[in-house]
Amino acid sequence: ANSPASSILPRTPTCLNGSNKLTEFHSHSGADPRLAGGRLTIDIPALMANYRLLGELSGGARAAGVVKANAYGLGIEIVVPALLAAGCEDFFVALPEEGIAVRKLAADAQIFVLAGLFEAEAAPFYSEARLIPVLNTERDIAIWEAHCGVEGRALPCAIHVDTGMNRLGLTVERALGYARENALTRAIEPVLLMSHLACADEPMHPLNRKQVELFRRVREAYGGVEASMANSAGVFLGDSARFDLTRPGIALYGGQPVSGAAKPIRPVVTAEARVAQIRYVRAGERASYGGAATLTRDTTIAVAAVGYADGYHRSGSGAGVPLRAAVPQGAHGFVAGRRVPVLGRVTMDLTLFDVTDCGPDAVQPGDHIELFGPNIPLDEAAHAAGTIAYELLTSLGRRWQRHVIGAEEDRA
Ligand SMILES: *Cc1c(COP(=O)(O)O)cnc(C)c1O
């Protein structure tokens, strides 16, 4: 009981933000704030505002919350209660174990599992936790029909039809055929018909219209079953792709599904790295592995305690590191009111920043450098590493302190 761990348990600090009094929504999760190399600040009011905005933009459709991959790396124990408090009643995860974890947080929600049934022995886990399998193949359907037979009742499920992405789902023909068969046998109880858009982030792409038209045809065959097609970008496509239930993920967490939208998505996550050391290096010297960065001036380097093991991708290494051509200048951080470039290679646990322009003594050990957040957009940080916001968030890993701020009045 008197272990060292209990004496270093985080206290619950209070934060002030403008005129709004903000307090902790949850206590911390992840690493102890005094010991962690990186800090993720998760803005619960922004997350809830994004959910409400996506609900508004979904028109008459309900908005679900896509919380697969530990809520895109933010932590389901943080995200699910906030989405519930904002009125979300439907969740999507990729794998059944993610669904079981969501069920512990959301006793009454509909929880859909996208992966399908890998084997017959998987089915009892679904009914046990009242998870709704998304059936993607004839084999999935056969497994679920057999399981319903054993249970003695038609259990809810979703039917996934592939309308042009060529990833998961029944063909349109097979989905139409199965609608007739199940109407006769009633072996399973489809509660949702779904499909996924391949090019929703390109609003003018002709495949969008084609997929929507095919999906409408299948939907007619399933009578009153609810239908779902739109991911975050699909919500911004307008009426046509919304159907009964939308499935936003990345936009909840602050990713911009389309640029220049009238009502902007709010940033939700700020990632910051602790400064472990400041060093002063002469022009002509080199920095980080391989000596890839040659310093062209006397340089102040901040050594920050986050690296690629934390999902700060090596491909965001600084100028001169020959990893990729798309963004030659590499990633930037933000500290002391300035953008500061990554210097040389990002390493496993440490990243160097050129903080010379911040002025002498402006950055000190123990300070935090923003990697993305209000000053470095999430999508920019991802682009600088040759990737997308989804991959950046879902790569964050376990070593971060997760610091959660939430408006008191929004508490459930
Ligand atoms: C991940 C996923 C979503 C959410 O997509 P975003 O682009 O993050 O909004 C929706 N539907 C399916 C089938 C998915 O796999």
The ligand as a Gaussian input file, in Angstrom:
#p B3LYP/6-31G(d) Opt

LIG

0 1
 C      -12.429000       4.293000     -39.782000
 C      -13.750000       4.209000     -40.408000
 C      -14.643000       5.289000     -40.345000
 C      -14.238000       6.649000     -39.802000
 O      -13.540000       7.323000     -40.808000
 P      -12.985000       8.835000     -40.628000
 O      -12.402000       9.154000     -41.952000
 O      -11.966000       8.757000     -39.544000
 O      -14.122000       9.685000     -40.259000
 C      -15.921000       5.105000     -40.823000
 N      -16.300000       3.934000     -41.390000
 C      -15.457000       2.882000     -41.498000
 C      -15.917000       1.632000     -42.141000
 C      -14.144000       2.988000     -41.034000
 O      -13.308000       1.956000     -41.170000

